[in-house]
Amino acid sequence: MKIIVNLDVMMAKRKISLQELAERIGITNANLSILKNNKAKAIRFNTLEAICRELDCQPGDILEYVADED
């Protein structure tokens, strides 16, 4: 099981930079970059909520479940 973060896709659709989004939601560029690059182990609901608010999207637009290939 793997959760894929499609934040970069949504940011491109909304034409917003990493720095601008980080400033708007109140987290560091480094932490947002970790999330964007699928390196994060977890995300707080309040961070996910802020991202969805700023990008005008749903959590499912950002997070995708991919089953393991057996």
C-alpha positions, 0 to 999 in steps of 0.5 A: 500500500502506498499513498501518493501525494499529487500536490505538485499537479494541483499546484500547477493547475492553480498556478501557485508556487511552493513558496507562495503556498507555504506562506499562505498555509503557514508552514516552511518551504522545506516541510511543504517540499517534503510533502510535495515530493512524497517524502512525508510519513504523515500529514496533519489534518489542519495542514491538509485542510489549509492546503485544500482551502488555498488550492480550492480542492478536495483531499482526494485531489491531492492524496491517491491510494495505490495498491501493492503489486503482488 
